[in-house]
């Protein structure tokens, strides 16, 4: 009796794996598509690539008529794609927070630079470099806001990356120059 049930179970498994696992492949493809839509290709790149690779291996196994292996890879692809979608949500949230922080810092530095330029008593030719930097900051901030509004938080953060480190020395130079000029006594006329 046991031999008969083992034989029947083996035959059932062979029959179950005698045709491609279409449902599982379709589910895996849908999971990969959901992960892509969630931004996994950008925010969970490694997990998303692993899901895509598993799906590709599933299709290759179908082409070789190894349906058990195809089923295994399809299930693996679904699981990895679901994990990638979850990681993408977390990564997207973290990137948004970082982008907001970077934009706020760059905007504050830009305003401070503008205030120092307006308060400066330097000749217009001495304000060329700070004014050019202010213009560059405006351009970078405009690009960053456009990227942020489009949901591209990593690009938004990168658009203003290094802006504060360029603005801070310019602000300090304006402050020092302003103090130095104000501290000089007027020339006496004879």
C-alpha positions as CSV (number, residue, x, y, z in Angstrom):
1,X,0.0,0.0,0.0
2,X,2.8,2.4,0.9
3,X,4.6,1.7,-2.3
4,X,1.4,2.3,-4.3
5,X,0.8,5.7,-2.6
6,X,4.4,6.7,-3.1
7,X,4.1,5.7,-6.8
8,X,0.9,7.7,-7.2
9,X,2.4,10.7,-5.4
10,X,5.4,10.6,-7.8
11,X,3.1,10.3,-10.8
12,X,1.0,13.2,-9.6
13,X,4.1,15.4,-9.2
14,X,5.3,14.4,-12.6
15,X,1.9,15.2,-14.1
16,X,1.8,18.5,-12.2
17,X,5.2,19.5,-13.6
18,X,4.5,18.4,-17.2
19,X,3.4,21.8,-18.3
20,X,4.9,25.3,-17.7
21,X,3.9,27.0,-14.5
22,X,2.0,29.8,-16.3
23,X,0.1,31.1,-13.3
24,X,3.3,31.4,-11.3
25,X,5.1,33.0,-14.1
26,X,2.3,35.5,-14.6
27,X,2.2,36.2,-10.8
28,X,6.0,36.7,-10.8
29,X,5.8,39.1,-13.8
30,X,3.0,41.1,-12.0
31,X,5.1,41.3,-8.8
32,X,8.1,42.6,-10.8
33,X,5.8,45.1,-12.5
34,X,4.4,46.3,-9.1
35,X,7.9,46.6,-7.7
36,X,9.0,48.7,-10.7
37,X,6.0,50.9,-10.3
38,X,6.8,51.3,-6.6
39,X,10.3,52.6,-7.6
40,X,12.3,49.5,-6.8
41,X,14.6,50.0,-9.8
42,X,15.7,53.3,-8.2
43,X,15.3,52.8,-4.5
44,X,15.9,49.0,-4.1
45,X,18.1,48.3,-7.1
46,X,19.8,45.2,-5.8
47,X,16.6,43.4,-4.7
48,X,14.8,44.4,-7.9
49,X,17.7,43.2,-10.0
50,X,17.6,39.8,-8.1
51,X,13.8,39.5,-8.8
52,X,14.3,40.3,-12.5
53,X,17.2,37.7,-12.7
54,X,15.0,35.0,-11.0
55,X,12.2,35.7,-13.5
56,X,14.6,35.5,-16.4
57,X,15.9,32.2,-15.0
58,X,12.3,30.9,-14.8
59,X,11.7,31.7,-18.4
60,X,15.0,30.0,-19.4
61,X,14.0,26.9,-17.4
62,X,10.6,26.9,-19.3
63,X,12.5,27.1,-22.6
64,X,14.6,24.0,-21.5
65,X,11.3,22.3,-20.4
66,X,12.5,22.0,-16.8
67,X,9.2,23.0,-15.3
68,X,10.1,22.3,-11.7
69,X,13.0,24.6,-11.9
70,X,10.9,27.2,-13.6
71,X,8.3,26.9,-10.8
72,X,11.0,27.4,-8.2
73,X,12.5,30.4,-10.0
74,X,9.0,32.0,-10.6
75,X,8.2,31.7,-6.9
76,X,11.6,33.1,-6.0
77,X,11.0,36.0,-8.4
78,X,7.7,36.8,-6.8
79,X,9.1,36.8,-3.3
80,X,12.1,38.9,-4.3
81,X,9.9,41.4,-6.2
82,X,7.6,41.8,-3.2
83,X,10.6,42.4,-1.0
84,X,12.0,44.9,-3.5
85,X,8.6,46.8,-3.4
86,X,8.8,47.0,0.4
87,X,12.4,48.2,0.3
88,X,11.4,50.7,-2.4
89,X,8.8,52.2,-0.1
90,X,11.3,52.6,2.7
91,X,14.0,53.9,0.4
92,X,11.6,56.4,-1.3
93,X,10.6,57.7,2.1
94,X,14.2,58.1,3.3
95,X,15.2,59.7,0.0
96,X,12.3,62.2,0.3
97,X,13.3,63.2,3.8
98,X,16.9,63.6,2.7
99,X,15.8,65.7,-0.3
100,X,13.6,67.9,1.9
101,X,16.5,68.5,4.3
102,X,18.9,69.2,1.5
103,X,16.5,71.7,-0.2
104,X,15.8,73.4,3.1
105,X,19.5,73.8,3.9
106,X,20.4,75.0,0.4
107,X,17.5,77.5,0.4
108,X,18.5,78.9,3.8
109,X,22.1,79.3,2.6
110,X,21.0,81.0,-0.6
111,X,18.9,83.4,1.4
112,X,21.8,84.2,3.7
113,X,24.1,84.8,0.7
114,X,21.5,87.1,-0.9
115,X,21.2,89.1,2.4
116,X,25.0,89.4,2.7
117,X,25.2,90.7,-0.9
118,X,22.4,93.2,-0.4
119,X,24.0,94.4,2.9
120,X,27.5,94.6,1.4
121,X,29.0,98.0,0.7
122,X,31.4,96.5,-1.8
123,X,31.7,97.8,-5.3
124,X,29.6,96.0,-7.9
125,X,32.8,94.5,-9.5
126,X,33.7,93.0,-6.1
127,X,30.3,91.4,-5.9
128,X,30.5,89.5,-9.2
129,X,31.6,86.2,-7.8
130,X,29.0,86.2,-5.0
131,X,26.3,87.3,-7.5
132,X,27.3,84.5,-9.9
133,X,27.2,82.0,-7.1
134,X,23.7,83.3,-6.2
135,X,22.6,82.8,-9.8
136,X,24.1,79.2,-9.8
137,X,22.2,78.5,-6.5
138,X,18.9,79.7,-8.0
139,X,19.4,77.4,-11.0
140,X,20.3,74.4,-8.8
141,X,17.4,75.0,-6.5
142,X,15.0,75.4,-9.4
143,X,16.2,72.1,-10.9
144,X,16.0,70.4,-7.4
145,X,12.5,71.6,-6.9
146,X,11.4,70.3,-10.3
147,X,13.0,66.9,-9.6
148,X,11.4,66.8,-6.1
149,X,7.9,67.7,-7.5
150,X,8.3,64.9,-10.1
151,X,9.1,62.4,-7.3
152,X,12.8,62.0,-8.2
153,X,14.1,62.6,-4.7
154,X,17.6,61.2,-5.2
155,X,18.1,63.6,-8.2
156,X,16.6,66.5,-6.2
157,X,19.1,65.9,-3.3
158,X,22.0,65.5,-5.8
159,X,21.0,68.8,-7.6
160,X,21.9,70.8,-4.5
161,X,24.7,68.6,-3.2
162,X,27.7,70.7,-2.4
163,X,25.9,74.0,-2.7
164,X,26.1,74.8,1.0
165,X,29.9,74.1,1.0
166,X,30.2,76.6,-1.9
167,X,28.0,79.3,-0.4
168,X,29.4,79.2,3.2
169,X,32.9,80.4,2.3
170,X,31.5,83.1,0.1
171,X,29.3,84.4,3.0
172,X,32.3,84.3,5.3
173,X,34.4,86.2,2.8
174,X,31.6,88.9,2.4
175,X,31.4,89.2,6.2
176,X,35.2,89.6,6.6
177,X,35.5,92.0,3.7
178,X,32.6,94.0,5.1
179,X,34.1,94.2,8.5
180,X,37.5,95.0,7.1
181,X,36.2,97.9,5.1
182,X,34.1,99.3,7.9
183,X,37.0,99.0,10.4
184,X,39.4,101.1,8.2
185,X,39.5,104.8,9.3
186,X,38.8,107.3,6.6
187,X,41.8,108.9,4.9
188,X,42.7,112.3,6.3
189,X,43.0,115.1,3.8
190,X,45.8,117.5,4.2
